[in-house]
């Protein structure tokens, strides 16, 4: 009896202790919006639900069209050469040919453009998660000196000088003059339509056993098992939306601090957001700096336990022990079974300048 | 005198015919939608990721606090059982029966950030088999594990587990071994029929794991074979390990470790029939005497090959020595070496070979009275093949074939008898 009492006493003593030890100090992390419905996880791989729509920016057909025009319009940049689509190109799986992205005046960024497709499901935007929403994200590149190199004031003046844009903004938002927030809302509305829902995996997940080949099924099993891909690439969007240090930076003179620069939390040092695996075969090279040329290269990278020994490397980075055959199966799954067939997304062509509002 | 021989034989052989309860917790896989091989080389053996998950209090490594608790997710209950044919041969005796070879009910999960629980109950199974009569239950009802763990009290450096648990000095878990018959002889060897190294313990354990690959475990426990009535003191242990290279030494990296256990245990002592000069029965001594266990281990990985080895020495106080004229402590030693291979895709095929060796306390012929017999050297050679069925969601059914050839000596002051036996199993192993 005494032992039971002692055991209970120890248990009771430790519960508040553990709770105290586990409580994190409040950190300046961007708030998680309602787009973070999948935040607590992991959850099972599956088909994508409809993207979350913020109540203050409802989708309308006119707004989506306006956003699409703005997305492809190079006039948002300082010298009329860079649009959103320059780096987030539909022809490149809504990313860039890389390895990192080229901005205004031929300047090279330090990271490659993350895919715009399915970004509606990201709890936080950018590789370092510094934006809590697509609306907030859309404003960033316009005034980034090595991306579009503009200012919001100049961009608004430019757009406001285009009569057809003025008319369209008035129709969509019912107010004038045009604001930066309206531009961002329109672009975000368009980006929420870039949702890839019809990959062979999706058909398989819906019950079509023939949607995947034998080797792709093996690849899926490895993805969700021995390959441990889904411990970060989980859920319908194949991404946890969280931040991980893969050990890619320790060989650099001045490492990119990644998420740490936003949160100042040492645990986030050199950590970057998990990208979606949907359509991954369409957008080589890979990782946030484009270090790995092919999907197979990335898998080999993970198979050996990640990159350079980094004291802050994610504890989930462990050698996988995949054989060459298993790697081939995983490549087959990622390059083919994850590639969307949605015509409304896959066939999006840039709007020619001659067809943009004048 | 034959009673002594029989008693000793039963004590040594009993663990071998009682299947080792296995641990694999499909409730976790269901919670996350992961395939079993995420955490297991192939269930029930943990890989490095699974080991880190376990070390982190059933929370994803590096993701503490970002997952659902057991109250928000699926009912965290799982079941594991094996059904099939078991054969035994010790010439001229040959038997075989279709058995339910153990049943585990498991419940585990995170109650709150950094607070997790594990409960494993093995219900009593009275019917030993469908086609063989027998009086003994196949499995005794037991609460194998019931513990609460407080993780990351001081980051990774201090985690505390309280209750009944599998101690971390088991650098190789017999409960998560591919082998269904108790695989590691030295874990089960108990010269005086009391303390079993392989058993779960009740107490409190502190563990820590560090990025440099170092781990420690320090515990205070009741000790096995003791009861609340006769146990007068606690046992303590310390286990240290170091992994070289990335990984935890389970499926990647190279790990070496050492452990030491000091206990004070009551002993099973013979109650003599003075008239007939025979032992009537065993009884618990009310005296506690010291015992020691210490050893070293290694786990080495290359691709999907995992070579594990462990050596252990033990010393039990002479108070428990059955040979009343003996003045020697019971010193013994043993080891095992196991080589596991994972093949096909997602490690659907597992093949393994295992060698066990135990050298019991050495008694010179003069120490053994006339008519007495004591156990001698044990050698056992085992092999198995498992093939897993399933799909991308789960591979939680395994076709299992296992064979063991075992010899053990019996020494008297006149001769050395060698007893040979073999047993095999062809089963289906379910985890749901």
Interface residues (C-beta under 8 A of the other chain):
Chain A: X3 X7 X10 X11 X14 X15 X17 X18 X19 X21 X22 X24 X39 X40 X41 X42 X43 X44 X45 X46 X217 X218 X220 X221 X222 X223 X224 X225 X226 X228 X230 X231 X234 X242 X244 X267 X305 X306 X309 X311 X314 X315 X316 X317 X318 X319 X320 X321 X323 X325 X326 X329
Chain B: X32 X33 X34 X35 X36 X37 X38 X47 X48 X49 X52 X56 X60 X61 X62 X63 X64 X65 X66 X67 X68 X72 X112 X113 X114 X115 X148 X150 X151 X152 X153 X154 X160 X162 X163 X204 X211 X222 X228 X246 X247 X248 X251 X252 X253 X301 X303 X304 X342 X345 X346 X347 X391 X392 X393 X395
